[in-house]
Amino acid sequence: MALPPEKASELKQIIHQQLVKMDVHGRIREVLAETIREELAPEHQQLSSEDLIKALRKRGIIDDVMKELKFVTDANEKERTSAPKPSTHFVDREPPVLKKTNIDPTRRYLYLQVLGGKAFLEHLQEPEPLPGEICSTFTLCLHFRNQRFRSKPVPCACEPDFHDGFLLEVHKDSLGEGSKMVDATTMLSICDPVHMVLIKTDTFGETTLVASYFLEWRSVLAAENGITNVAVELLGVGTESKVSVGVLNIRLEMYPQLSKTLSPEVTNTQFALERQKTAEKERLFLVYAKQWWREYLQIRPTHNVRLVKIFAQDENGVNRPVCSYIRPLRAGRLLDTPRQAARFVSVLGYEKAPVIGGGGGKQEQWCTLLAFLCRNKGDCEDHANLLCSLLLGFGLEAFVCVGTKAKGVPHTWVMTCGTDGTITFWESLTGHRYIHRPINPDDPPLVEQPKPLYPYRTIGSIFNHQKFFGNCQPTDAVEVCVFDLHDESKWKPMSGEAIKSVCSPGTMSSVPPFPPLCASTIDAAVTSNDIELQLRILISEHRKDLGLSTVWDDHLSYLLSPALAAYELERTTSISAGNEEFQDAVRRAVPDGHTFKGFPIHFVYRNARRAFATCLRSPFCEEIICCRGDQVRLAVRVRVFTYPESACAVWIMFACKYRSVL
């Protein structure tokens, strides 16, 4: 039988503490360096993992570790030593050396260690957490060349105790070249930075984006012994993007060691050239965008009030072309259909960018994809950008639309163009889809016009990773808008070449690469049981306060499961199924003369107390929870549906049956 998650993490923690106490990191590194020096002669460039294990055995390191750690052998041993997870899974709560990492000595690795933080002054007054006390935590998320990692959560403090190591494969996704040992000069041309995102999680499980930083790792190529220590100053996000939030001490090390390092002059010259080239491309695009905007305004003076968005600020306050926030994103085996992708995006939390002070103004902040995914929530622009990227990955022609909803509130949503000319709007916050049928304002009054079901009022511009169009039709009302993108009298296009120069992946630009999606780390069955148990306790206590006893009907609770599954299926596919069987089962479970009441509700968070408080605000739900009568039996069923990035849809159904007394 597999260990429950809390026991597994406790065991991992014990093993980790033991290995740190014995300084196994340091000893393995020494042995690795020594073995490579001794056994890798210039003509013999192969070192297998067996050779490394043999070297560790010879020096007695493995014996020392095994003496200290006493394991109980069990039938599931084979299961635990299964194939290593692919790199799109988080290396969670344990340093990479504990995993059986197949280090290929013919490839280059960057070993990045985070050795604590300092000057996180916002937490200067934070008291030391007591053992076992729940406290706010920091988590560091990393992305480098299609690999993602996450640090262990550490308590928030002025000097947070980060002690994590991440083994980054420098040649992760380049085939051909990846099969041979690359030298420092070749690695200097790999301009992908290490994207680091710092997340704060409070005691209620709410996440906040603290900092987003792009680490230039190539300075290690000019370091003596291939090791360098860097103090990284993290700046805040949004309105605080110029304010320091803290410093991380980072140690970078190349594996295997470089036979020949570069001079600092070479690396600095390369960085300066890259910056110069990027700045020139961005300058030329800005000149072009200004010219395009002047031409657009000359078509019709009223165009200056239309929502034509060419640039948007990211979390670091950097202005970037909107097209750079989109890229075709394939979800591997994590999502099967475009509609499932829309459901996944809709269960990621929605939160407007925080504003300091009043005034009701909307703070603009379009997040990079890694920051959005690590936080697990974002504004409507973040949702729309992710959904558009996923739909492009599924082979659809998708665009992000910038316009307004009712009362002139700015909004973004997604549009797909079918090969038959069908225009479909996708609301990224709900997963709803709407077919667009334009109203012809020139038709006579008696002609019946389609009634739009979507909430959108005006549309100013649309864009994806390759195209940008400004709406130049006489009116920007969505209901009369014709989406013939080839007609330049209706949609003014931007030059595809200009967009490609600053937005295409692989160009030396300030556009960060997209991270892969990660599989969920949540156990749906365990989480469903936990929330259900907590809700039962909360309901019993609430009824006790009202002077009511509580009798649970487990059979009735179980019968609610098909309804919850049907609700989620309907949200994902727009198809309703299985309702007849559910109704029949309930009729059989409720005797004659008894009344049945049920109330389903949907959440995207897993906090039972918060969910219960929300439910009590509904008069229908309160009626069930506070039900009085003869032979009252209560039921509650929770079903958690997991999605990538540990996003989840939580369905809860409260029900009761009682004898009707007239």
C-alpha positions as CSV (number, residue, x, y, z in Angstrom):
1,M,0.0,0.0,0.0
2,A,1.4,3.5,-1.0
3,L,2.2,5.9,1.8
4,P,-0.2,8.8,2.3
5,P,1.3,12.1,1.0
6,E,1.9,13.6,4.5
7,K,3.8,10.5,5.6
8,A,5.8,10.5,2.4
9,S,6.8,14.1,2.7
10,E,7.7,13.5,6.4
11,L,9.9,10.6,5.4
12,K,11.5,12.7,2.6
13,Q,12.2,15.5,5.2
14,I,13.9,13.0,7.6
15,I,16.1,11.6,4.8
16,H,16.9,15.1,3.6
17,Q,18.0,16.3,7.1
18,Q,20.1,13.2,7.5
19,L,21.9,13.7,4.2
20,V,22.5,17.4,4.9
21,K,23.9,16.4,8.4
22,M,26.3,14.0,6.8
23,D,27.2,16.5,4.0
24,V,26.5,13.9,1.3
25,H,26.1,16.7,-1.3
26,G,29.7,17.8,-0.8
27,R,31.1,14.3,-0.6
28,I,29.4,13.2,-3.8
29,R,30.6,16.3,-5.6
30,E,34.2,15.6,-4.6
31,V,34.0,12.0,-5.7
32,L,32.4,13.0,-9.0
33,A,35.2,15.6,-9.7
34,E,37.9,13.1,-8.7
35,T,36.5,10.2,-10.7
36,I,36.1,12.4,-13.8
37,R,39.7,13.6,-13.4
38,E,41.0,10.1,-12.9
39,E,38.9,8.1,-15.4
40,L,38.1,10.5,-18.2
41,A,41.3,10.5,-20.2
42,P,41.1,12.7,-23.4
43,E,40.6,9.6,-25.6
44,H,38.0,8.0,-23.3
45,Q,34.9,10.3,-22.8
46,Q,32.5,7.9,-21.2
47,L,31.6,7.6,-17.5
48,S,28.6,5.4,-16.7
49,S,26.5,5.8,-13.6
50,E,27.9,2.3,-12.5
51,D,31.4,3.8,-12.5
52,L,30.2,6.6,-10.2
53,I,28.4,4.2,-7.8
54,K,31.5,2.0,-7.8
55,A,33.6,5.1,-6.8
56,L,31.1,6.1,-4.1
57,R,31.2,2.5,-2.7
58,K,35.0,2.3,-2.8
59,R,35.2,5.4,-0.6
60,G,32.5,4.0,1.8
61,I,30.0,6.8,1.3
62,I,27.1,4.5,0.4
63,D,27.8,2.3,3.4
64,D,27.9,5.3,5.7
65,V,24.5,6.5,4.4
66,M,22.9,3.0,4.7
67,K,24.2,2.6,8.2
68,E,22.6,5.9,9.3
69,L,19.3,5.2,7.5
70,K,17.4,2.1,8.6
71,F,14.8,1.0,6.1
72,V,12.1,-1.6,6.4
73,T,12.0,-3.7,3.3
74,D,8.5,-4.0,1.8
75,A,6.7,-5.5,-1.1
76,N,6.2,-2.2,-2.8
77,E,10.0,-1.5,-3.1
78,K,9.9,-2.0,-6.8
79,E,7.1,0.6,-7.1
80,R,9.1,3.2,-5.3
81,T,12.1,2.8,-7.5
82,S,10.2,3.2,-10.7
83,A,11.4,5.2,-13.7
84,P,12.3,8.8,-12.9
85,K,9.6,11.4,-13.6
86,P,10.0,13.5,-16.8
87,S,11.4,16.9,-16.2
88,T,8.0,18.6,-16.5
89,H,7.1,17.2,-13.1
90,F,8.3,19.3,-10.1
91,V,11.3,18.0,-8.2
92,D,9.2,18.5,-5.1
93,R,10.5,18.8,-1.5
94,E,13.8,17.0,-2.1
95,P,17.1,18.0,-3.6
96,P,17.9,16.5,-7.1
97,V,20.8,14.3,-5.7
98,L,18.2,12.2,-3.8
99,K,16.5,11.3,-7.1
100,K,18.1,8.6,-9.2
101,T,19.3,11.1,-11.8
102,N,20.8,9.6,-14.9
103,I,23.7,12.0,-15.3
104,D,25.1,11.6,-18.8
105,P,28.8,12.5,-18.6
106,T,28.7,13.5,-22.3
107,R,26.3,16.3,-21.6
108,R,26.7,19.6,-19.8
109,Y,24.7,20.4,-16.6
110,L,24.3,23.6,-14.6
111,Y,24.0,23.0,-10.9
112,L,22.2,25.9,-9.4
113,Q,22.1,26.1,-5.6
114,V,20.1,28.6,-3.6
115,L,22.0,29.2,-0.4
116,G,19.6,31.4,1.6
117,G,18.2,34.8,1.3
118,K,18.7,38.1,3.1
119,A,17.2,41.7,3.4
120,F,13.6,40.6,2.9
121,L,12.8,43.6,5.0
122,E,9.0,43.3,4.8
123,H,9.4,40.3,7.1
124,L,11.8,42.0,9.6
125,Q,9.2,41.9,12.4
126,E,8.0,38.3,11.7
127,P,8.4,36.1,14.8
128,E,10.1,32.7,14.6
129,P,7.4,30.1,13.8
130,L,6.9,27.6,16.6
131,P,7.4,23.9,15.7
132,G,4.3,22.6,13.9
133,E,2.8,26.1,13.6
134,I,1.3,27.0,10.2
135,C,3.0,30.1,8.9
136,S,3.4,32.0,5.6
137,T,6.0,30.5,3.3
138,F,8.2,31.4,0.3
139,T,8.5,29.0,-2.7
140,L,11.0,29.5,-5.5
141,C,9.9,28.2,-9.0
142,L,12.4,27.9,-11.8
143,H,12.2,27.4,-15.6
144,F,15.1,26.7,-17.9
145,R,15.0,25.3,-21.4
146,N,11.8,23.3,-21.0
147,Q,12.6,22.1,-17.5
148,R,10.8,23.2,-14.4
149,F,11.7,23.0,-10.7
150,R,10.2,24.1,-7.4
151,S,12.0,24.6,-4.1
152,K,10.8,23.4,-0.7
153,P,8.5,26.0,1.0
154,V,10.4,27.9,3.6
155,P,8.9,30.1,6.4
156,C,8.8,33.8,5.5
157,A,11.6,35.7,7.3
158,C,14.0,38.6,6.9
159,E,16.6,35.9,6.0
160,P,14.6,33.0,4.5
161,D,16.3,29.6,4.9
162,F,16.5,28.5,1.3
163,H,18.8,25.5,0.8
164,D,18.0,23.8,-2.5
165,G,19.9,22.5,-5.5
166,F,18.6,22.2,-9.0
167,L,20.4,20.2,-11.8
168,L,19.6,22.0,-15.1
169,E,20.5,20.2,-18.3
170,V,22.0,22.9,-20.6
171,H,21.2,20.9,-23.8
172,K,17.7,19.7,-22.8
173,D,15.8,20.2,-26.1
174,S,18.4,20.5,-28.8
175,L,18.7,17.1,-30.6
176,G,21.8,16.4,-32.6
177,E,24.0,18.9,-30.7
178,G,22.8,17.4,-27.4
179,S,24.5,14.1,-28.1
180,K,28.0,15.5,-27.9
181,M,29.9,17.4,-25.2
182,V,29.6,21.1,-25.8
183,D,32.4,23.6,-25.0
184,A,32.1,26.9,-23.3
185,T,32.0,28.8,-26.6
186,T,28.9,26.9,-27.8
187,M,27.2,27.4,-24.5
188,L,27.8,31.1,-24.7
189,S,25.4,31.2,-27.7
190,I,22.6,29.6,-25.6
191,C,20.9,32.9,-24.5
192,D,18.0,31.4,-22.6
193,P,18.0,32.8,-19.0
194,V,16.9,30.9,-15.9
195,H,13.5,32.4,-15.1
196,M,13.0,32.5,-11.3
197,V,9.6,33.3,-9.7
198,L,9.2,33.8,-6.0
199,I,5.7,33.0,-4.6
200,K,4.4,33.8,-1.1
201,T,1.7,31.5,0.3
202,D,-0.2,32.8,3.3
203,T,-1.7,30.7,6.2
204,F,-5.0,30.4,4.3
205,G,-3.3,29.0,1.1
206,E,-3.6,32.2,-0.8
207,T,-0.7,32.9,-3.2
208,T,1.0,36.2,-4.0
209,L,3.6,36.9,-6.7
210,V,6.6,38.5,-4.9
211,A,9.3,38.7,-7.6
212,S,10.1,37.5,-11.1
213,Y,13.7,37.5,-12.2
214,F,15.7,36.4,-15.3
215,L,19.1,35.0,-14.2
216,E,22.0,35.4,-16.6
217,W,23.8,32.1,-15.9
218,R,26.5,32.3,-18.5
219,S,28.8,34.3,-16.2
220,V,29.8,30.8,-14.9
221,L,31.5,30.1,-18.2
222,A,34.2,32.7,-17.3
223,A,34.6,31.6,-13.7
224,E,37.6,29.9,-12.3
225,N,37.0,26.2,-11.6
226,G,33.6,26.6,-13.3
227,I,32.0,27.9,-10.0
228,T,30.6,31.3,-9.3
229,N,28.6,32.8,-6.5
230,V,26.0,35.5,-7.3
231,A,23.9,37.7,-5.0
232,V,20.7,38.3,-6.9
233,E,18.6,41.3,-5.9
234,L,14.9,40.6,-6.4
235,L,12.7,43.6,-7.3
236,G,8.9,43.7,-6.6
237,V,6.2,43.4,-9.2
238,G,3.6,45.8,-10.7
239,T,3.7,49.2,-9.0
240,E,6.6,48.0,-6.9
241,S,8.8,46.9,-9.8
242,K,11.6,49.4,-8.8
243,V,11.6,48.4,-5.1
244,S,13.9,45.7,-3.8
245,V,12.2,42.9,-1.9
246,G,15.3,40.9,-1.0
247,V,18.5,39.2,-2.0
248,L,19.1,35.5,-2.9
249,N,22.6,34.0,-2.6
250,I,23.0,31.7,-5.6
251,R,25.9,29.4,-6.5
252,L,26.4,28.2,-10.1
253,E,28.5,25.3,-11.1
254,M,29.1,23.5,-14.4
255,Y,29.1,19.6,-14.6
256,P,31.4,18.1,-15.8
257,Q,34.0,20.9,-15.2
258,L,35.0,22.9,-18.2
259,S,38.4,22.0,-19.5
260,K,38.8,25.6,-20.8
261,T,36.9,28.6,-19.4
262,L,36.3,31.8,-21.3
263,S,37.7,35.2,-20.4
264,P,35.3,37.7,-18.7
265,E,35.9,40.1,-21.6
266,V,34.5,37.5,-24.1
267,T,31.3,36.9,-22.1
268,N,30.8,40.6,-21.4
269,T,31.2,41.5,-25.1
270,Q,28.7,38.8,-26.0
271,F,26.2,40.1,-23.5
272,A,26.7,43.7,-24.7
273,L,26.2,42.6,-28.4
274,E,23.0,40.7,-27.5
275,R,21.6,43.7,-25.6
276,Q,22.5,46.1,-28.4
277,K,20.9,43.8,-31.0
278,T,17.7,43.4,-28.9
279,A,17.4,47.1,-28.3
280,E,17.8,47.9,-32.0
281,K,15.0,45.4,-32.9
282,E,12.8,46.8,-30.3
283,R,13.5,50.4,-31.4
284,L,12.7,49.6,-35.0
285,F,9.4,47.9,-34.0
286,L,8.5,50.9,-31.9
287,V,9.1,53.2,-34.9
288,Y,6.9,50.9,-37.1
289,A,4.2,50.7,-34.4
290,K,4.0,54.5,-34.1
291,Q,3.7,54.8,-37.9
292,W,1.0,52.2,-38.0
293,W,-1.0,54.0,-35.3
294,R,-0.7,57.3,-37.1
295,E,-2.1,55.7,-40.3
296,Y,-4.9,54.0,-38.2
297,L,-6.0,57.4,-36.7
298,Q,-6.1,58.9,-40.2
299,I,-8.8,56.5,-41.2
300,R,-11.3,57.9,-38.7
301,P,-10.7,60.4,-35.9
302,T,-12.9,58.3,-33.5
303,H,-10.3,55.5,-33.7
304,N,-8.4,57.1,-30.8
305,V,-10.9,55.8,-28.3
306,R,-11.0,52.2,-29.5
307,L,-9.1,49.6,-27.5
308,V,-6.2,49.0,-29.8
309,K,-3.5,47.4,-27.6
310,I,-0.1,47.1,-29.2
311,F,2.1,47.0,-26.0
312,A,1.4,45.7,-22.5
313,Q,3.4,45.9,-19.3
314,D,4.5,42.6,-17.7
315,E,4.9,42.0,-13.9
316,N,8.3,43.7,-14.0
317,G,6.9,46.9,-15.5
318,V,8.6,46.1,-18.9
319,N,6.6,47.2,-22.0
320,R,6.4,44.3,-24.5
321,P,4.4,43.8,-27.7
322,V,1.2,42.0,-26.9
323,C,2.0,39.3,-29.6
324,S,4.9,38.2,-27.4
325,Y,2.5,36.9,-24.7
326,I,1.2,34.3,-27.1
327,R,2.9,31.2,-28.4
328,P,1.4,27.8,-29.6
329,L,1.5,25.7,-26.5
330,R,1.1,21.9,-26.6
331,A,0.0,20.3,-23.4
332,G,1.4,16.8,-24.2
333,R,-0.9,14.2,-22.6
334,L,-2.2,16.5,-19.9
335,L,-5.1,17.9,-21.9
336,D,-7.0,16.0,-24.7
337,T,-9.3,18.6,-26.3
338,P,-9.6,22.3,-26.9
339,R,-12.7,22.4,-24.7
340,Q,-10.9,20.6,-21.9
341,A,-8.1,23.3,-22.3
342,A,-10.8,26.0,-21.9
343,R,-12.1,24.2,-18.7
344,F,-8.6,24.1,-17.3
345,V,-8.0,27.8,-17.9
346,S,-11.3,28.7,-16.3
347,V,-10.5,26.8,-13.1
348,L,-7.3,28.8,-12.6
349,G,-8.1,31.6,-10.1
350,Y,-9.2,35.1,-11.2
351,E,-7.7,38.1,-9.5
352,K,-7.2,41.6,-10.7
353,A,-3.7,43.1,-10.3
354,P,-3.5,44.7,-6.9
355,V,-3.6,48.5,-6.7
356,I,-2.3,50.6,-3.8
357,G,-4.8,53.3,-2.8
358,G,-8.3,54.1,-4.1
359,G,-9.5,55.8,-7.3
360,G,-10.9,52.6,-8.8
361,G,-8.3,52.6,-11.6
362,K,-7.3,49.3,-13.1
363,Q,-3.7,48.4,-12.6
364,E,-2.3,46.9,-15.8
365,Q,-0.2,43.8,-15.4
366,W,0.1,41.1,-18.0
367,C,2.0,38.3,-16.4
368,T,4.6,36.0,-18.0
369,L,3.3,32.5,-18.3
370,L,5.5,31.1,-15.6
371,A,4.4,33.7,-13.1
372,F,0.7,33.1,-13.9
373,L,1.0,29.3,-13.6
374,C,3.1,29.4,-10.3
375,R,0.6,31.7,-8.7
376,N,-2.3,29.7,-10.0
377,K,-4.3,32.8,-10.6
378,G,-4.3,36.0,-12.7
379,D,-6.3,38.7,-14.5
380,C,-8.5,38.1,-17.5
381,E,-5.6,39.0,-19.9
382,D,-3.5,36.2,-18.4
383,H,-6.3,33.7,-18.8
384,A,-7.0,34.8,-22.4
385,N,-3.3,34.6,-23.4
386,L,-3.0,31.1,-22.0
387,L,-6.2,29.8,-23.6
388,C,-5.2,31.3,-27.0
389,S,-1.8,29.6,-26.8
390,L,-3.4,26.3,-26.0
391,L,-6.0,26.5,-28.8
392,L,-3.2,27.4,-31.2
393,G,-1.4,24.3,-29.9
394,F,-4.5,22.3,-30.8
395,G,-4.2,23.5,-34.4
396,L,-7.0,26.1,-34.3
397,E,-6.7,29.7,-35.7
398,A,-7.1,31.6,-32.4
399,F,-6.8,35.2,-31.5
400,V,-7.1,37.3,-28.3
401,C,-9.8,40.0,-28.6
402,V,-9.4,43.3,-26.8
403,G,-12.6,45.2,-26.1
404,T,-15.2,45.9,-23.5
405,K,-18.1,44.2,-21.7
406,A,-21.2,45.9,-20.3
407,K,-20.8,49.4,-18.8
408,G,-17.6,49.9,-20.9
409,V,-15.4,47.7,-18.6
410,P,-12.3,46.7,-20.6
411,H,-12.0,42.9,-21.2
412,T,-10.1,40.3,-23.2
413,W,-11.5,37.0,-24.5
414,V,-10.5,34.5,-27.2
415,M,-11.9,34.0,-30.7
416,T,-11.4,31.1,-33.1
417,C,-12.0,31.2,-36.9
418,G,-13.3,28.0,-38.5
419,T,-12.3,27.0,-42.0
420,D,-16.0,27.4,-42.9
421,G,-16.0,31.0,-41.6
422,T,-17.6,30.2,-38.3
423,I,-16.5,32.7,-35.6
424,T,-16.6,31.3,-32.0
425,F,-15.9,33.4,-28.9
426,W,-14.4,31.6,-25.9
427,E,-14.7,33.2,-22.4
428,S,-11.5,32.3,-20.7
429,L,-12.8,33.0,-17.2
430,T,-15.8,30.6,-17.4
431,G,-15.0,28.2,-20.3
432,H,-18.3,29.2,-22.1
433,R,-18.4,29.3,-25.9
434,Y,-20.6,31.5,-28.1
435,I,-21.1,31.4,-31.8
436,H,-21.0,34.9,-33.4
437,R,-23.6,35.8,-36.0
438,P,-23.3,39.4,-37.0
439,I,-26.4,41.7,-37.3
440,N,-26.7,43.5,-40.6
441,P,-27.6,47.1,-39.8
442,D,-28.7,47.7,-43.4
443,D,-31.5,45.0,-43.3
444,P,-35.1,46.3,-43.2
445,P,-36.7,46.4,-39.7
446,L,-38.9,43.4,-40.3
447,V,-36.0,41.0,-40.9
448,E,-35.4,39.0,-37.7
449,Q,-31.9,39.5,-36.4
450,P,-29.9,37.1,-34.3
451,K,-29.8,37.9,-30.5
452,P,-26.2,37.9,-29.2
453,L,-25.8,35.7,-26.1
454,Y,-22.2,36.8,-25.3
455,P,-21.5,39.6,-22.8
456,Y,-19.1,41.5,-25.1
457,R,-20.0,45.1,-26.3
458,T,-17.1,46.5,-28.3
459,I,-13.9,45.2,-30.0
460,G,-10.9,47.3,-30.8
461,S,-8.1,44.8,-31.8
462,I,-7.3,41.2,-32.1
463,F,-3.9,39.5,-32.1
464,N,-2.0,36.2,-31.8
465,H,1.7,35.2,-32.0
466,Q,2.0,36.2,-35.7
467,K,-0.8,38.6,-36.5
468,F,-2.2,41.9,-35.2
469,F,-5.4,43.6,-36.6
470,G,-7.0,46.9,-35.6
471,N,-10.7,47.1,-36.1
472,C,-11.5,49.9,-38.7
473,Q,-15.2,49.2,-39.3
474,P,-17.6,52.2,-39.0
475,T,-18.6,51.0,-35.5
476,D,-16.7,48.8,-33.0
477,A,-19.9,47.1,-31.6
478,V,-19.3,43.4,-31.5
479,E,-22.8,42.5,-32.6
480,V,-22.4,44.1,-36.1
481,C,-18.7,43.3,-36.5
482,V,-17.7,41.2,-39.5
483,F,-14.6,39.1,-39.0
484,D,-13.3,39.0,-42.6
485,L,-9.6,39.4,-41.7
486,H,-8.5,39.5,-45.3
487,D,-10.5,42.7,-46.0
488,E,-8.2,45.6,-45.1
489,S,-11.1,48.0,-45.2
490,K,-12.5,46.2,-42.1
491,W,-9.3,45.2,-40.3
492,K,-6.0,47.0,-40.6
493,P,-3.2,44.4,-40.3
494,M,0.3,44.9,-38.9
495,S,3.3,43.6,-40.9
496,G,4.0,39.9,-40.0
497,E,7.7,40.5,-40.5
498,A,7.7,43.4,-38.0
499,I,5.9,41.1,-35.4
500,K,8.3,38.2,-36.1
501,S,11.3,40.4,-35.5
502,V,10.4,40.9,-31.9
503,C,8.1,38.1,-31.0
504,S,9.3,34.9,-32.6
505,P,11.0,32.3,-30.3
506,G,14.7,31.8,-30.8
507,T,15.3,35.5,-31.7
508,M,17.6,37.3,-29.4
509,S,14.8,39.2,-27.7
510,S,13.5,40.1,-24.3
511,V,10.7,37.6,-24.8
512,P,10.9,34.8,-22.2
513,P,10.5,31.2,-23.4
514,F,7.3,29.4,-22.6
515,P,7.5,26.8,-19.8
516,P,5.8,23.3,-20.3
517,L,2.7,22.6,-18.3
518,C,3.1,20.3,-15.3
519,A,0.9,17.4,-14.2
520,S,-1.2,17.8,-11.1
521,T,0.3,16.9,-7.8
522,I,-3.1,16.7,-6.1
523,D,-4.6,13.3,-5.2
524,A,-8.2,13.8,-6.2
525,A,-9.6,11.0,-4.0
526,V,-7.7,11.9,-0.8
527,T,-8.5,15.7,-1.2
528,S,-12.2,14.9,-1.9
529,N,-12.3,12.8,1.3
530,D,-10.5,15.5,3.4
531,I,-12.8,18.3,2.3
532,E,-15.9,16.1,2.8
533,L,-14.8,15.2,6.4
534,Q,-14.2,18.8,7.3
535,L,-17.6,19.9,5.9
536,R,-19.3,17.2,8.0
537,I,-17.7,18.5,11.1
538,L,-18.5,22.1,10.2
539,I,-22.2,21.2,9.5
540,S,-22.5,19.2,12.7
541,E,-21.1,22.1,14.8
542,H,-23.3,24.6,13.0
543,R,-26.4,22.5,13.7
544,K,-25.3,22.0,17.3
545,D,-25.2,25.8,17.8
546,L,-28.8,25.9,16.5
547,G,-29.8,23.1,19.0
548,L,-30.3,20.5,16.2
549,S,-28.9,17.0,16.1
550,T,-27.2,15.7,12.9
551,V,-27.7,12.2,11.4
552,W,-25.7,11.4,8.3
553,D,-27.0,9.1,5.5
554,D,-23.8,7.6,3.9
555,H,-25.8,5.8,1.2
556,L,-27.5,9.0,0.1
557,S,-24.1,10.8,0.1
558,Y,-22.7,8.2,-2.2
559,L,-25.7,8.5,-4.6
560,L,-24.8,12.2,-5.2
561,S,-21.5,11.3,-6.9
562,P,-23.0,10.8,-10.4
563,A,-24.6,14.2,-10.4
564,L,-21.3,15.9,-9.5
565,A,-19.5,14.0,-12.3
566,A,-22.3,15.0,-14.8
567,Y,-21.9,18.7,-13.8
568,E,-18.2,18.6,-14.5
569,L,-18.7,16.7,-17.8
570,E,-21.2,19.3,-18.9
571,R,-18.8,22.2,-18.0
572,T,-16.1,20.5,-20.1
573,T,-18.0,19.2,-23.1
574,S,-21.3,21.2,-23.0
575,I,-23.0,17.7,-23.0
576,S,-25.4,16.7,-20.2
577,A,-25.5,13.0,-19.5
578,G,-26.6,10.5,-16.7
579,N,-29.3,12.6,-15.2
580,E,-32.0,9.9,-15.6
581,E,-30.0,7.4,-13.5
582,F,-29.3,9.9,-10.8
583,Q,-33.0,10.9,-10.5
584,D,-34.0,7.2,-10.4
585,A,-31.5,6.4,-7.7
586,V,-32.7,9.3,-5.5
587,R,-36.3,8.3,-5.9
588,R,-35.5,4.8,-4.7
589,A,-33.5,6.2,-1.7
590,V,-36.2,8.6,-0.6
591,P,-39.3,6.8,0.9
592,D,-42.9,7.8,0.1
593,G,-44.0,10.8,2.2
594,H,-40.4,12.1,2.4
595,T,-39.0,15.2,0.8
596,F,-35.6,15.4,-0.9
597,K,-33.6,18.7,-1.3
598,G,-30.2,19.0,-3.0
599,F,-27.9,22.0,-3.6
600,P,-24.8,21.7,-5.8
601,I,-22.1,24.4,-5.8
602,H,-18.7,24.8,-7.5
603,F,-15.4,26.3,-6.3
604,V,-11.9,26.5,-7.7
605,Y,-10.2,26.4,-4.2
606,R,-9.8,23.6,-1.6
607,N,-10.5,25.6,1.6
608,A,-13.4,23.8,3.3
609,R,-14.1,26.5,5.9
610,R,-14.2,29.3,3.2
611,A,-16.5,27.1,1.0
612,F,-18.8,26.5,3.9
613,A,-19.0,30.2,4.7
614,T,-19.9,30.9,1.1
615,C,-22.6,28.2,1.0
616,L,-24.3,29.6,4.1
617,R,-24.8,32.8,2.3
618,S,-27.2,31.0,-0.2
619,P,-30.7,30.7,1.2
620,F,-31.2,27.4,-0.6
621,C,-28.1,25.8,1.0
622,E,-28.8,27.3,4.4
623,E,-32.3,25.7,4.2
624,I,-30.7,22.3,3.7
625,I,-28.0,22.6,6.4
626,C,-30.4,24.0,9.0
627,C,-33.2,21.6,8.0
628,R,-35.8,20.9,10.8
629,G,-38.4,18.2,10.7
630,D,-39.1,14.5,11.4
631,Q,-36.5,11.9,10.5
632,V,-34.1,14.4,9.0
633,R,-31.1,12.8,7.3
634,L,-28.3,14.8,5.9
635,A,-25.8,14.1,3.1
636,V,-22.8,15.9,1.6
637,R,-20.6,14.8,-1.2
638,V,-17.4,16.4,-2.5
639,R,-15.7,15.6,-5.8
640,V,-12.4,17.2,-6.8
641,F,-11.5,17.1,-10.5
642,T,-7.8,17.8,-11.0
643,Y,-6.2,19.6,-13.9
644,P,-2.6,20.5,-14.8
645,E,-0.6,22.9,-12.6
646,S,-2.5,21.6,-9.6
647,A,-5.6,23.6,-10.6
648,C,-8.8,21.9,-9.6
649,A,-12.6,22.1,-9.9
650,V,-14.3,21.3,-6.5
651,W,-18.0,20.3,-6.7
652,I,-19.9,20.0,-3.5
653,M,-23.5,18.8,-3.1
654,F,-25.5,19.3,0.1
655,A,-28.7,17.2,0.4
656,C,-31.3,16.3,3.0
657,K,-34.4,14.1,3.2
658,Y,-37.1,14.4,5.8
659,R,-40.7,13.3,6.5
660,S,-43.2,15.9,5.2
661,V,-45.5,17.0,8.1
662,L,-48.4,19.2,7.0
